[in-house]
């Protein structure tokens, strides 16, 4: 029996924890993220002979460094590298929720987008073209209602496809302004030399351009050796050169 890890990501009030509780039932426990006062919940569920460790990330609006919740969610996706990141969106507020989904896809293509509250959207007369969204995002997209247990089977099937590698995602790559893209192109090789190929170099370069010092600190904590002590200065020079 294979065992995979699924991280549940989403804005607050999207029904993410409702879905987590539905799938894991009583097979869950809570604790704290290392070094943080942020609560974490973990559980387990099975599907088609596979066992999944479910990790309910803190509800966040982004993966930037605006709060301990955002840093905890960001660090888990980058450093723990779950087999699947399940991004839960509110069907009645897709435009706002997609911001987080796009940030996740910049870090990993091993993702499934789950549009929750689909029954509420239909009640409000909101139509959602799942096929068009999936084609645009480049990852599987499923509509569900966790509260009413609608669409759970198809969701689990898509999780399995991504976890087992049966689907090769081609996540949407956002193109920024010419100046930012030039900065990313200059920084990315330096990031790769500093942290290796294990971490998402393009996304790290983008965050460094934004002056995200907490990401540098997190990278330093998770490196097997300590090259960033000297490399932080080099990365800083790279950022300055980009401007």
Secondary structure as the mmCIF struct_conf table of DSSP 4:
data_model
#
loop_
_struct_conf.conf_type_id
_struct_conf.id
_struct_conf.beg_label_comp_id
_struct_conf.beg_label_asym_id
_struct_conf.beg_label_seq_id
_struct_conf.end_label_comp_id
_struct_conf.end_label_asym_id
_struct_conf.end_label_seq_id
STRN STRN1 UNK A 3 UNK A 10
TURN_TY1_P TURN_TY1_P1 UNK A 12 UNK A 13
BEND BEND1 UNK A 14 UNK A 15
HELX_RH_AL_P HELX_RH_AL_P1 UNK A 16 UNK A 24
TURN_TY1_P TURN_TY1_P2 UNK A 25 UNK A 26
STRN STRN2 UNK A 28 UNK A 32
TURN_TY1_P TURN_TY1_P3 UNK A 34 UNK A 35
BEND BEND2 UNK A 36 UNK A 36
STRN STRN3 UNK A 39 UNK A 47
TURN_TY1_P TURN_TY1_P4 UNK A 48 UNK A 49
STRN STRN4 UNK A 50 UNK A 56
HELX_LH_PP_P HELX_LH_PP_P1 UNK A 57 UNK A 59
BEND BEND3 UNK A 61 UNK A 61
BEND BEND4 UNK A 63 UNK A 67
HELX_RH_AL_P HELX_RH_AL_P2 UNK A 68 UNK A 75
HELX_RH_PI_P HELX_RH_PI_P1 UNK A 76 UNK A 80
BEND BEND5 UNK A 83 UNK A 83
STRN STRN5 UNK A 84 UNK A 90
HELX_RH_3T_P HELX_RH_3T_P1 UNK A 91 UNK A 93
HELX_RH_AL_P HELX_RH_AL_P3 UNK A 94 UNK A 107
BEND BEND6 UNK A 109 UNK A 109
STRN STRN6 UNK A 111 UNK A 116
HELX_RH_AL_P HELX_RH_AL_P4 UNK A 118 UNK A 123
TURN_TY1_P TURN_TY1_P5 UNK A 124 UNK A 125
HELX_RH_AL_P HELX_RH_AL_P5 UNK A 130 UNK A 137
TURN_TY1_P TURN_TY1_P6 UNK A 138 UNK A 138
BEND BEND7 UNK A 139 UNK A 139
STRN STRN7 UNK A 140 UNK A 143
STRN STRN8 UNK A 145 UNK A 145
TURN_TY1_P TURN_TY1_P7 UNK A 146 UNK A 149
STRN STRN9 UNK A 150 UNK A 150
BEND BEND8 UNK A 151 UNK A 151
HELX_RH_AL_P HELX_RH_AL_P6 UNK A 152 UNK A 164
TURN_TY1_P TURN_TY1_P8 UNK A 165 UNK A 165
BEND BEND9 UNK A 167 UNK A 167
HELX_RH_AL_P HELX_RH_AL_P7 UNK A 178 UNK A 195
BEND BEND10 UNK A 197 UNK A 199
HELX_RH_AL_P HELX_RH_AL_P8 UNK A 201 UNK A 209
TURN_TY1_P TURN_TY1_P9 UNK A 210 UNK A 211
HELX_RH_AL_P HELX_RH_AL_P9 UNK A 213 UNK A 222
BEND BEND11 UNK A 224 UNK A 225
TURN_TY1_P TURN_TY1_P10 UNK A 227 UNK A 227
HELX_RH_AL_P HELX_RH_AL_P10 UNK A 228 UNK A 242
#
